[in-house]
Amino acid sequence: MTAAAENGATLATLMHMAGHSTSAAAQRYQHATLEYSRRVAAAMDASAGPLLAKRRGDQRVSQTVAKEGRPPKGPSGQRT
């Protein structure tokens, strides 16, 4: 059941496949795996990466403004 769940089977599908009448019974036979946890973490990193990079950039701008009283220079040498 774990492999089916890792490949996108819904709880209802798992219940049907295993002949379980309750969700508790179906969930009892699902187990966390290291490989699946890594795949989920990688997908989260990929989707959050651009947002985190933007936030880090915003923090750097805020820190520079607080420290120097002006925004940092961009790649073209102009103030951002």
HTML snippet that shows the backbone in 3Dmol.js (N, CA, C, O; Angstrom):
<script src="https://3Dmol.org/build/3Dmol-min.js"></script>
<div id="view" style="width:600px;height:400px;position:relative"></div>
<script>
const pdb = `
ATOM      1  N   MET A   1       0.810  -1.189   0.000  1.00  0.00           N
ATOM      2  CA  MET A   1       0.000   0.000   0.000  1.00  0.00           C
ATOM      3  C   MET A   1       0.857   1.259   0.000  1.00  0.00           C
ATOM      4  O   MET A   1       0.469   2.281  -0.565  1.00  0.00           O
ATOM      5  N   THR A   2       2.015   1.183   0.630  1.00  0.00           N
ATOM      6  CA  THR A   2       2.900   2.347   0.671  1.00  0.00           C
ATOM      7  C   THR A   2       3.308   2.765  -0.730  1.00  0.00           C
ATOM      8  O   THR A   2       3.295   3.952  -1.056  1.00  0.00           O
ATOM      9  N   ALA A   3       3.671   1.794  -1.563  1.00  0.00           N
ATOM     10  CA  ALA A   3       4.094   2.110  -2.934  1.00  0.00           C
ATOM     11  C   ALA A   3       2.952   2.733  -3.720  1.00  0.00           C
ATOM     12  O   ALA A   3       3.177   3.665  -4.493  1.00  0.00           O
ATOM     13  N   ALA A   4       1.748   2.245  -3.544  1.00  0.00           N
ATOM     14  CA  ALA A   4       0.597   2.820  -4.250  1.00  0.00           C
ATOM     15  C   ALA A   4       0.371   4.259  -3.802  1.00  0.00           C
ATOM     16  O   ALA A   4       0.113   5.137  -4.625  1.00  0.00           O
ATOM     17  N   ALA A   5       0.469   4.499  -2.501  1.00  0.00           N
ATOM     18  CA  ALA A   5       0.287   5.856  -1.980  1.00  0.00           C
ATOM     19  C   ALA A   5       1.370   6.790  -2.504  1.00  0.00           C
ATOM     20  O   ALA A   5       1.088   7.937  -2.850  1.00  0.00           O
ATOM     21  N   GLU A   6       2.608   6.303  -2.563  1.00  0.00           N
ATOM     22  CA  GLU A   6       3.714   7.119  -3.068  1.00  0.00           C
ATOM     23  C   GLU A   6       3.527   7.472  -4.535  1.00  0.00           C
ATOM     24  O   GLU A   6       4.074   8.467  -5.010  1.00  0.00           O
ATOM     25  N   ASN A   7       2.774   6.680  -5.241  1.00  0.00           N
ATOM     26  CA  ASN A   7       2.545   6.941  -6.660  1.00  0.00           C
ATOM     27  C   ASN A   7       1.214   7.621  -6.925  1.00  0.00           C
ATOM     28  O   ASN A   7       0.726   7.623  -8.055  1.00  0.00           O
ATOM     29  N   GLY A   8       0.623   8.203  -5.879  1.00  0.00           N
ATOM     30  CA  GLY A   8      -0.525   9.072  -6.065  1.00  0.00           C
ATOM     31  C   GLY A   8      -1.882   8.485  -5.763  1.00  0.00           C
ATOM     32  O   GLY A   8      -2.891   9.162  -5.958  1.00  0.00           O
ATOM     33  N   ALA A   9      -1.950   7.241  -5.290  1.00  0.00           N
ATOM     34  CA  ALA A   9      -3.256   6.660  -4.969  1.00  0.00           C
ATOM     35  C   ALA A   9      -3.895   7.434  -3.824  1.00  0.00           C
ATOM     36  O   ALA A   9      -3.236   7.770  -2.840  1.00  0.00           O
ATOM     37  N   THR A  10      -5.171   7.709  -3.962  1.00  0.00           N
ATOM     38  CA  THR A  10      -5.893   8.391  -2.895  1.00  0.00           C
ATOM     39  C   THR A  10      -6.221   7.393  -1.796  1.00  0.00           C
ATOM     40  O   THR A  10      -6.093   6.184  -1.986  1.00  0.00           O
ATOM     41  N   LEU A  11      -6.641   7.898  -0.660  1.00  0.00           N
ATOM     42  CA  LEU A  11      -7.017   7.021   0.441  1.00  0.00           C
ATOM     43  C   LEU A  11      -8.177   6.116   0.032  1.00  0.00           C
ATOM     44  O   LEU A  11      -8.196   4.932   0.366  1.00  0.00           O
ATOM     45  N   ALA A  12      -9.136   6.677  -0.689  1.00  0.00           N
ATOM     46  CA  ALA A  12     -10.267   5.873  -1.140  1.00  0.00           C
ATOM     47  C   ALA A  12      -9.812   4.741  -2.056  1.00  0.00           C
ATOM     48  O   ALA A  12     -10.317   3.622  -1.965  1.00  0.00           O
ATOM     49  N   THR A  13      -8.857   5.032  -2.937  1.00  0.00           N
ATOM     50  CA  THR A  13      -8.323   4.003  -3.829  1.00  0.00           C
ATOM     51  C   THR A  13      -7.594   2.933  -3.037  1.00  0.00           C
ATOM     52  O   THR A  13      -7.759   1.742  -3.303  1.00  0.00           O
ATOM     53  N   LEU A  14      -6.790   3.347  -2.066  1.00  0.00           N
ATOM     54  CA  LEU A  14      -6.081   2.386  -1.231  1.00  0.00           C
ATOM     55  C   LEU A  14      -7.047   1.502  -0.466  1.00  0.00           C
ATOM     56  O   LEU A  14      -6.839   0.293  -0.356  1.00  0.00           O
ATOM     57  N   MET A  15      -8.095   2.100   0.059  1.00  0.00           N
ATOM     58  CA  MET A  15      -9.101   1.326   0.783  1.00  0.00           C
ATOM     59  C   MET A  15      -9.739   0.293  -0.134  1.00  0.00           C
ATOM     60  O   MET A  15      -9.926  -0.858   0.261  1.00  0.00           O
ATOM     61  N   HIS A  16     -10.070   0.690  -1.336  1.00  0.00           N
ATOM     62  CA  HIS A  16     -10.679  -0.221  -2.300  1.00  0.00           C
ATOM     63  C   HIS A  16      -9.715  -1.349  -2.677  1.00  0.00           C
ATOM     64  O   HIS A  16     -10.096  -2.519  -2.704  1.00  0.00           O
ATOM     65  N   MET A  17      -8.464  -0.982  -2.967  1.00  0.00           N
ATOM     66  CA  MET A  17      -7.482  -1.978  -3.388  1.00  0.00           C
ATOM     67  C   MET A  17      -7.242  -3.035  -2.303  1.00  0.00           C
ATOM     68  O   MET A  17      -7.098  -4.219  -2.606  1.00  0.00           O
ATOM     69  N   ALA A  18      -7.202  -2.607  -1.062  1.00  0.00           N
ATOM     70  CA  ALA A  18      -6.878  -3.517   0.034  1.00  0.00           C
ATOM     71  C   ALA A  18      -8.109  -4.156   0.659  1.00  0.00           C
ATOM     72  O   ALA A  18      -7.992  -5.057   1.489  1.00  0.00           O
ATOM     73  N   GLY A  19      -9.293  -3.690   0.259  1.00  0.00           N
ATOM     74  CA  GLY A  19     -10.521  -4.240   0.831  1.00  0.00           C
ATOM     75  C   GLY A  19     -10.803  -3.761   2.243  1.00  0.00           C
ATOM     76  O   GLY A  19     -11.489  -4.437   3.010  1.00  0.00           O
ATOM     77  N   HIS A  20     -10.274  -2.592   2.586  1.00  0.00           N
ATOM     78  CA  HIS A  20     -10.506  -2.045   3.920  1.00  0.00           C
ATOM     79  C   HIS A  20     -11.801  -1.242   3.937  1.00  0.00           C
ATOM     80  O   HIS A  20     -12.141  -0.562   2.968  1.00  0.00           O
ATOM     81  N   SER A  21     -12.514  -1.334   5.052  1.00  0.00           N
ATOM     82  CA  SER A  21     -13.763  -0.578   5.176  1.00  0.00           C
ATOM     83  C   SER A  21     -13.584   0.729   5.927  1.00  0.00           C
ATOM     84  O   SER A  21     -14.482   1.570   5.925  1.00  0.00           O
ATOM     85  N   THR A  22     -12.424   0.915   6.577  1.00  0.00           N
ATOM     86  CA  THR A  22     -12.169   2.157   7.308  1.00  0.00           C
ATOM     87  C   THR A  22     -10.838   2.764   6.878  1.00  0.00           C
ATOM     88  O   THR A  22      -9.916   2.065   6.456  1.00  0.00           O
ATOM     89  N   SER A  23     -10.769   4.073   6.997  1.00  0.00           N
ATOM     90  CA  SER A  23      -9.521   4.748   6.642  1.00  0.00           C
ATOM     91  C   SER A  23      -8.410   4.389   7.621  1.00  0.00           C
ATOM     92  O   SER A  23      -7.240   4.349   7.243  1.00  0.00           O
ATOM     93  N   ALA A  24      -8.767   4.128   8.870  1.00  0.00           N
ATOM     94  CA  ALA A  24      -7.759   3.758   9.868  1.00  0.00           C
ATOM     95  C   ALA A  24      -7.054   2.466   9.471  1.00  0.00           C
ATOM     96  O   ALA A  24      -5.838   2.346   9.624  1.00  0.00           O
ATOM     97  N   ALA A  25      -7.805   1.513   8.967  1.00  0.00           N
ATOM     98  CA  ALA A  25      -7.200   0.246   8.548  1.00  0.00           C
ATOM     99  C   ALA A  25      -6.267   0.472   7.362  1.00  0.00           C
ATOM    100  O   ALA A  25      -5.172  -0.088   7.323  1.00  0.00           O
ATOM    101  N   ALA A  26      -6.686   1.278   6.403  1.00  0.00           N
ATOM    102  CA  ALA A  26      -5.847   1.541   5.227  1.00  0.00           C
ATOM    103  C   ALA A  26      -4.570   2.283   5.619  1.00  0.00           C
ATOM    104  O   ALA A  26      -3.489   1.979   5.115  1.00  0.00           O
ATOM    105  N   GLN A  27      -4.699   3.249   6.514  1.00  0.00           N
ATOM    106  CA  GLN A  27      -3.538   4.035   6.927  1.00  0.00           C
ATOM    107  C   GLN A  27      -2.559   3.213   7.757  1.00  0.00           C
ATOM    108  O   GLN A  27      -1.366   3.518   7.783  1.00  0.00           O
ATOM    109  N   ARG A  28      -3.035   2.198   8.418  1.00  0.00           N
ATOM    110  CA  ARG A  28      -2.167   1.349   9.235  1.00  0.00           C
ATOM    111  C   ARG A  28      -1.084   0.690   8.384  1.00  0.00           C
ATOM    112  O   ARG A  28       0.010   0.412   8.875  1.00  0.00           O
ATOM    113  N   TYR A  29      -1.385   0.441   7.117  1.00  0.00           N
ATOM    114  CA  TYR A  29      -0.454  -0.255   6.242  1.00  0.00           C
ATOM    115  C   TYR A  29       0.372   0.679   5.364  1.00  0.00           C
ATOM    116  O   TYR A  29       1.089   0.227   4.472  1.00  0.00           O
ATOM    117  N   GLN A  30       0.273   1.955   5.614  1.00  0.00           N
ATOM    118  CA  GLN A  30       1.120   2.925   4.909  1.00  0.00           C
ATOM    119  C   GLN A  30       2.253   3.328   5.845  1.00  0.00           C
ATOM    120  O   GLN A  30       2.047   3.553   7.038  1.00  0.00           O
ATOM    121  N   HIS A  31       3.440   3.414   5.283  1.00  0.00           N
ATOM    122  CA  HIS A  31       4.602   3.747   6.102  1.00  0.00           C
ATOM    123  C   HIS A  31       5.410   4.837   5.419  1.00  0.00           C
ATOM    124  O   HIS A  31       5.489   4.901   4.192  1.00  0.00           O
ATOM    125  N   ALA A  32       6.001   5.683   6.230  1.00  0.00           N
ATOM    126  CA  ALA A  32       6.882   6.717   5.685  1.00  0.00           C
ATOM    127  C   ALA A  32       8.167   6.055   5.202  1.00  0.00           C
ATOM    128  O   ALA A  32       8.688   5.142   5.843  1.00  0.00           O
ATOM    129  N   THR A  33       8.668   6.527   4.062  1.00  0.00           N
ATOM    130  CA  THR A  33       9.940   6.008   3.562  1.00  0.00           C
ATOM    131  C   THR A  33      10.900   7.162   3.356  1.00  0.00           C
ATOM    132  O   THR A  33      10.488   8.280   3.046  1.00  0.00           O
ATOM    133  N   LEU A  34      12.162   6.887   3.527  1.00  0.00           N
ATOM    134  CA  LEU A  34      13.189   7.913   3.372  1.00  0.00           C
ATOM    135  C   LEU A  34      13.210   8.452   1.943  1.00  0.00           C
ATOM    136  O   LEU A  34      13.321   9.661   1.740  1.00  0.00           O
ATOM    137  N   GLU A  35      13.105   7.570   0.960  1.00  0.00           N
ATOM    138  CA  GLU A  35      13.151   7.999  -0.448  1.00  0.00           C
ATOM    139  C   GLU A  35      11.995   8.946  -0.771  1.00  0.00           C
ATOM    140  O   GLU A  35      12.198   9.968  -1.426  1.00  0.00           O
ATOM    141  N   TYR A  36      10.796   8.616  -0.319  1.00  0.00           N
ATOM    142  CA  TYR A  36       9.653   9.480  -0.601  1.00  0.00           C
ATOM    143  C   TYR A  36       9.800  10.810   0.132  1.00  0.00           C
ATOM    144  O   TYR A  36       9.467  11.862  -0.414  1.00  0.00           O
ATOM    145  N   SER A  37      10.292  10.765   1.353  1.00  0.00           N
ATOM    146  CA  SER A  37      10.516  12.007   2.101  1.00  0.00           C
ATOM    147  C   SER A  37      11.503  12.905   1.363  1.00  0.00           C
ATOM    148  O   SER A  37      11.334  14.123   1.324  1.00  0.00           O
ATOM    149  N   ARG A  38      12.524  12.302   0.785  1.00  0.00           N
ATOM    150  CA  ARG A  38      13.494  13.085   0.010  1.00  0.00           C
ATOM    151  C   ARG A  38      12.853  13.689  -1.233  1.00  0.00           C
ATOM    152  O   ARG A  38      13.128  14.840  -1.573  1.00  0.00           O
ATOM    153  N   ARG A  39      12.002  12.929  -1.913  1.00  0.00           N
ATOM    154  CA  ARG A  39      11.333  13.452  -3.107  1.00  0.00           C
ATOM    155  C   ARG A  39      10.422  14.617  -2.751  1.00  0.00           C
ATOM    156  O   ARG A  39      10.375  15.614  -3.470  1.00  0.00           O
ATOM    157  N   VAL A  40       9.699  14.494  -1.646  1.00  0.00           N
ATOM    158  CA  VAL A  40       8.818  15.584  -1.203  1.00  0.00           C
ATOM    159  C   VAL A  40       9.648  16.818  -0.845  1.00  0.00           C
ATOM    160  O   VAL A  40       9.295  17.934  -1.225  1.00  0.00           O
ATOM    161  N   ALA A  41      10.744  16.621  -0.118  1.00  0.00           N
ATOM    162  CA  ALA A  41      11.609  17.744   0.267  1.00  0.00           C
ATOM    163  C   ALA A  41      12.199  18.425  -0.962  1.00  0.00           C
ATOM    164  O   ALA A  41      12.269  19.653  -1.012  1.00  0.00           O
ATOM    165  N   ALA A  42      12.623  17.645  -1.953  1.00  0.00           N
ATOM    166  CA  ALA A  42      13.188  18.223  -3.175  1.00  0.00           C
ATOM    167  C   ALA A  42      12.140  19.036  -3.927  1.00  0.00           C
ATOM    168  O   ALA A  42      12.439  20.110  -4.449  1.00  0.00           O
ATOM    169  N   ALA A  43      10.909  18.522  -3.980  1.00  0.00           N
ATOM    170  CA  ALA A  43       9.835  19.259  -4.655  1.00  0.00           C
ATOM    171  C   ALA A  43       9.521  20.560  -3.926  1.00  0.00           C
ATOM    172  O   ALA A  43       9.255  21.584  -4.556  1.00  0.00           O
ATOM    173  N   MET A  44       9.552  20.517  -2.599  1.00  0.00           N
ATOM    174  CA  MET A  44       9.305  21.733  -1.825  1.00  0.00           C
ATOM    175  C   MET A  44      10.428  22.742  -2.034  1.00  0.00           C
ATOM    176  O   MET A  44      10.172  23.939  -2.169  1.00  0.00           O
ATOM    177  N   ASP A  45      11.662  22.267  -2.059  1.00  0.00           N
ATOM    178  CA  ASP A  45      12.794  23.159  -2.319  1.00  0.00           C
ATOM    179  C   ASP A  45      12.664  23.822  -3.681  1.00  0.00           C
ATOM    180  O   ASP A  45      12.901  25.021  -3.827  1.00  0.00           O
ATOM    181  N   ALA A  46      12.284  23.025  -4.679  1.00  0.00           N
ATOM    182  CA  ALA A  46      12.168  23.565  -6.035  1.00  0.00           C
ATOM    183  C   ALA A  46      11.083  24.624  -6.123  1.00  0.00           C
ATOM    184  O   ALA A  46      11.257  25.634  -6.805  1.00  0.00           O
ATOM    185  N   SER A  47       9.966  24.405  -5.441  1.00  0.00           N
ATOM    186  CA  SER A  47       8.875  25.377  -5.535  1.00  0.00           C
ATOM    187  C   SER A  47       9.106  26.596  -4.649  1.00  0.00           C
ATOM    188  O   SER A  47       8.633  27.688  -4.963  1.00  0.00           O
ATOM    189  N   ALA A  48       9.828  26.419  -3.546  1.00  0.00           N
ATOM    190  CA  ALA A  48      10.051  27.534  -2.623  1.00  0.00           C
ATOM    191  C   ALA A  48      11.333  28.296  -2.938  1.00  0.00           C
ATOM    192  O   ALA A  48      11.511  29.419  -2.464  1.00  0.00           O
ATOM    193  N   GLY A  49      12.226  27.708  -3.726  1.00  0.00           N
ATOM    194  CA  GLY A  49      13.512  28.332  -4.013  1.00  0.00           C
ATOM    195  C   GLY A  49      13.425  29.761  -4.504  1.00  0.00           C
ATOM    196  O   GLY A  49      14.067  30.640  -3.929  1.00  0.00           O
ATOM    197  N   PRO A  50      12.642  30.028  -5.562  1.00  0.00           N
ATOM    198  CA  PRO A  50      12.544  31.400  -6.058  1.00  0.00           C
ATOM    199  C   PRO A  50      11.988  32.375  -5.014  1.00  0.00           C
ATOM    200  O   PRO A  50      12.439  33.517  -4.921  1.00  0.00           O
ATOM    201  N   LEU A  51      11.020  31.923  -4.240  1.00  0.00           N
ATOM    202  CA  LEU A  51      10.439  32.783  -3.204  1.00  0.00           C
ATOM    203  C   LEU A  51      11.475  33.082  -2.124  1.00  0.00           C
ATOM    204  O   LEU A  51      11.604  34.222  -1.677  1.00  0.00           O
ATOM    205  N   LEU A  52      12.212  32.051  -1.709  1.00  0.00           N
ATOM    206  CA  LEU A  52      13.236  32.263  -0.684  1.00  0.00           C
ATOM    207  C   LEU A  52      14.336  33.189  -1.193  1.00  0.00           C
ATOM    208  O   LEU A  52      14.811  34.051  -0.454  1.00  0.00           O
ATOM    209  N   ALA A  53      14.741  33.018  -2.447  1.00  0.00           N
ATOM    210  CA  ALA A  53      15.771  33.889  -3.017  1.00  0.00           C
ATOM    211  C   ALA A  53      15.292  35.334  -3.037  1.00  0.00           C
ATOM    212  O   ALA A  53      16.051  36.249  -2.722  1.00  0.00           O
ATOM    213  N   LYS A  54      14.034  35.536  -3.407  1.00  0.00           N
ATOM    214  CA  LYS A  54      13.473  36.886  -3.428  1.00  0.00           C
ATOM    215  C   LYS A  54      13.464  37.467  -2.016  1.00  0.00           C
ATOM    216  O   LYS A  54      13.844  38.620  -1.811  1.00  0.00           O
ATOM    217  N   ARG A  55      13.032  36.669  -1.050  1.00  0.00           N
ATOM    218  CA  ARG A  55      12.997  37.164   0.330  1.00  0.00           C
ATOM    219  C   ARG A  55      14.393  37.489   0.831  1.00  0.00           C
ATOM    220  O   ARG A  55      14.590  38.488   1.522  1.00  0.00           O
ATOM    221  N   ARG A  56      15.362  36.654   0.489  1.00  0.00           N
ATOM    222  CA  ARG A  56      16.741  36.939   0.906  1.00  0.00           C
ATOM    223  C   ARG A  56      17.209  38.250   0.297  1.00  0.00           C
ATOM    224  O   ARG A  56      17.877  39.048   0.954  1.00  0.00           O
ATOM    225  N   GLY A  57      16.855  38.465  -0.959  1.00  0.00           N
ATOM    226  CA  GLY A  57      17.216  39.712  -1.622  1.00  0.00           C
ATOM    227  C   GLY A  57      16.559  40.902  -0.952  1.00  0.00           C
ATOM    228  O   GLY A  57      17.195  41.938  -0.756  1.00  0.00           O
ATOM    229  N   ASP A  58      15.293  40.761  -0.600  1.00  0.00           N
ATOM    230  CA  ASP A  58      14.577  41.832   0.090  1.00  0.00           C
ATOM    231  C   ASP A  58      15.213  42.124   1.442  1.00  0.00           C
ATOM    232  O   ASP A  58      15.300  43.281   1.853  1.00  0.00           O
ATOM    233  N   GLN A  59      15.661  41.072   2.141  1.00  0.00           N
ATOM    234  CA  GLN A  59      16.300  41.273   3.438  1.00  0.00           C
ATOM    235  C   GLN A  59      17.618  42.020   3.273  1.00  0.00           C
ATOM    236  O   GLN A  59      17.957  42.876   4.090  1.00  0.00           O
ATOM    237  N   ARG A  60      18.360  41.697   2.215  1.00  0.00           N
ATOM    238  CA  ARG A  60      19.636  42.384   1.980  1.00  0.00           C
ATOM    239  C   ARG A  60      19.399  43.863   1.700  1.00  0.00           C
ATOM    240  O   ARG A  60      20.139  44.722   2.179  1.00  0.00           O
ATOM    241  N   VAL A  61      18.357  44.151   0.918  1.00  0.00           N
ATOM    242  CA  VAL A  61      18.030  45.544   0.631  1.00  0.00           C
ATOM    243  C   VAL A  61      17.660  46.249   1.933  1.00  0.00           C
ATOM    244  O   VAL A  61      18.128  47.357   2.195  1.00  0.00           O
ATOM    245  N   SER A  62      16.825  45.612   2.744  1.00  0.00           N
ATOM    246  CA  SER A  62      16.409  46.217   4.004  1.00  0.00           C
ATOM    247  C   SER A  62      17.597  46.450   4.923  1.00  0.00           C
ATOM    248  O   SER A  62      17.688  47.494   5.570  1.00  0.00           O
ATOM    249  N   GLN A  63      18.520  45.476   4.986  1.00  0.00           N
ATOM    250  CA  GLN A  63      19.695  45.614   5.839  1.00  0.00           C
ATOM    251  C   GLN A  63      20.588  46.745   5.357  1.00  0.00           C
ATOM    252  O   GLN A  63      21.123  47.500   6.168  1.00  0.00           O
ATOM    253  N   THR A  64      20.755  46.874   4.037  1.00  0.00           N
ATOM    254  CA  THR A  64      21.603  47.931   3.493  1.00  0.00           C
ATOM    255  C   THR A  64      20.979  49.299   3.754  1.00  0.00           C
ATOM    256  O   THR A  64      21.679  50.245   4.114  1.00  0.00           O
ATOM    257  N   VAL A  65      19.669  49.401   3.573  1.00  0.00           N
ATOM    258  CA  VAL A  65      18.991  50.667   3.823  1.00  0.00           C
ATOM    259  C   VAL A  65      19.136  51.040   5.297  1.00  0.00           C
ATOM    260  O   VAL A  65      19.402  52.196   5.625  1.00  0.00           O
ATOM    261  N   ALA A  66      18.962  50.070   6.176  1.00  0.00           N
ATOM    262  CA  ALA A  66      19.088  50.349   7.611  1.00  0.00           C
ATOM    263  C   ALA A  66      20.509  50.746   7.970  1.00  0.00           C
ATOM    264  O   ALA A  66      20.719  51.617   8.815  1.00  0.00           O
ATOM    265  N   LYS A  67      21.483  50.114   7.334  1.00  0.00           N
ATOM    266  CA  LYS A  67      22.889  50.362   7.665  1.00  0.00           C
ATOM    267  C   LYS A  67      23.414  51.631   7.007  1.00  0.00           C
ATOM    268  O   LYS A  67      24.085  52.438   7.652  1.00  0.00           O
ATOM    269  N   GLU A  68      23.110  51.809   5.719  1.00  0.00           N
ATOM    270  CA  GLU A  68      23.687  52.912   4.954  1.00  0.00           C
ATOM    271  C   GLU A  68      22.705  54.041   4.650  1.00  0.00           C
ATOM    272  O   GLU A  68      23.098  55.100   4.160  1.00  0.00           O
ATOM    273  N   GLY A  69      21.430  53.808   4.945  1.00  0.00           N
ATOM    274  CA  GLY A  69      20.432  54.834   4.682  1.00  0.00           C
ATOM    275  C   GLY A  69      20.048  54.953   3.220  1.00  0.00           C
ATOM    276  O   GLY A  69      19.400  55.926   2.834  1.00  0.00           O
ATOM    277  N   ARG A  70      20.431  53.986   2.398  1.00  0.00           N
ATOM    278  CA  ARG A  70      20.078  54.007   0.979  1.00  0.00           C
ATOM    279  C   ARG A  70      20.064  52.578   0.454  1.00  0.00           C
ATOM    280  O   ARG A  70      20.710  51.701   1.028  1.00  0.00           O
ATOM    281  N   PRO A  71      19.336  52.335  -0.628  1.00  0.00           N
ATOM    282  CA  PRO A  71      19.311  50.991  -1.203  1.00  0.00           C
ATOM    283  C   PRO A  71      20.658  50.638  -1.827  1.00  0.00           C
ATOM    284  O   PRO A  71      21.410  51.534  -2.211  1.00  0.00           O
ATOM    285  N   PRO A  72      20.977  49.347  -1.934  1.00  0.00           N
ATOM    286  CA  PRO A  72      22.250  48.951  -2.554  1.00  0.00           C
ATOM    287  C   PRO A  72      22.249  49.200  -4.043  1.00  0.00           C
ATOM    288  O   PRO A  72      21.195  49.351  -4.661  1.00  0.00           O
ATOM    289  N   LYS A  73      23.441  49.241  -4.616  1.00  0.00           N
ATOM    290  CA  LYS A  73      23.560  49.406  -6.061  1.00  0.00           C
ATOM    291  C   LYS A  73      23.245  48.081  -6.743  1.00  0.00           C
ATOM    292  O   LYS A  73      23.623  47.013  -6.260  1.00  0.00           O
ATOM    293  N   GLY A  74      22.557  48.165  -7.856  1.00  0.00           N
ATOM    294  CA  GLY A  74      22.255  46.984  -8.647  1.00  0.00           C
ATOM    295  C   GLY A  74      23.435  46.632  -9.553  1.00  0.00           C
ATOM    296  O   GLY A  74      24.481  47.276  -9.468  1.00  0.00           O
ATOM    297  N   PRO A  75      23.292  45.619 -10.423  1.00  0.00           N
ATOM    298  CA  PRO A  75      24.384  45.197 -11.285  1.00  0.00           C
ATOM    299  C   PRO A  75      24.854  46.294 -12.230  1.00  0.00           C
ATOM    300  O   PRO A  75      26.014  46.298 -12.639  1.00  0.00           O
ATOM    301  N   SER A  76      23.970  47.224 -12.582  1.00  0.00           N
ATOM    302  CA  SER A  76      24.348  48.291 -13.505  1.00  0.00           C
ATOM    303  C   SER A  76      24.984  49.484 -12.790  1.00  0.00           C
ATOM    304  O   SER A  76      25.354  50.476 -13.419  1.00  0.00           O
ATOM    305  N   GLY A  77      25.104  49.368 -11.453  1.00  0.00           N
ATOM    306  CA  GLY A  77      25.695  50.454 -10.700  1.00  0.00           C
ATOM    307  C   GLY A  77      24.676  51.499 -10.247  1.00  0.00           C
ATOM    308  O   GLY A  77      25.014  52.443  -9.533  1.00  0.00           O
ATOM    309  N   GLN A  78      23.438  51.319 -10.668  1.00  0.00           N
ATOM    310  CA  GLN A  78      22.392  52.249 -10.256  1.00  0.00           C
ATOM    311  C   GLN A  78      21.757  51.757  -8.962  1.00  0.00           C
ATOM    312  O   GLN A  78      21.801  50.569  -8.645  1.00  0.00           O
ATOM    313  N   ARG A  79      21.173  52.678  -8.231  1.00  0.00           N
ATOM    314  CA  ARG A  79      20.474  52.318  -7.016  1.00  0.00           C
ATOM    315  C   ARG A  79      19.191  51.579  -7.367  1.00  0.00           C
ATOM    316  O   ARG A  79      18.512  51.912  -8.338  1.00  0.00           O
ATOM    317  N   THR A  80      18.867  50.560  -6.552  1.00  0.00           N
ATOM    318  CA  THR A  80      17.647  49.785  -6.805  1.00  0.00           C
ATOM    319  C   THR A  80      16.490  50.365  -6.033  1.00  0.00           C
ATOM    320  O   THR A  80      15.375  49.851  -6.115  1.00  0.00           O
TER     321      THR A  80
END
`;
const viewer = $3Dmol.createViewer("view");
viewer.addModel(pdb, "pdb");
viewer.setStyle({}, {cartoon: {color: "spectrum"}});
viewer.zoomTo();
viewer.render();
</script>
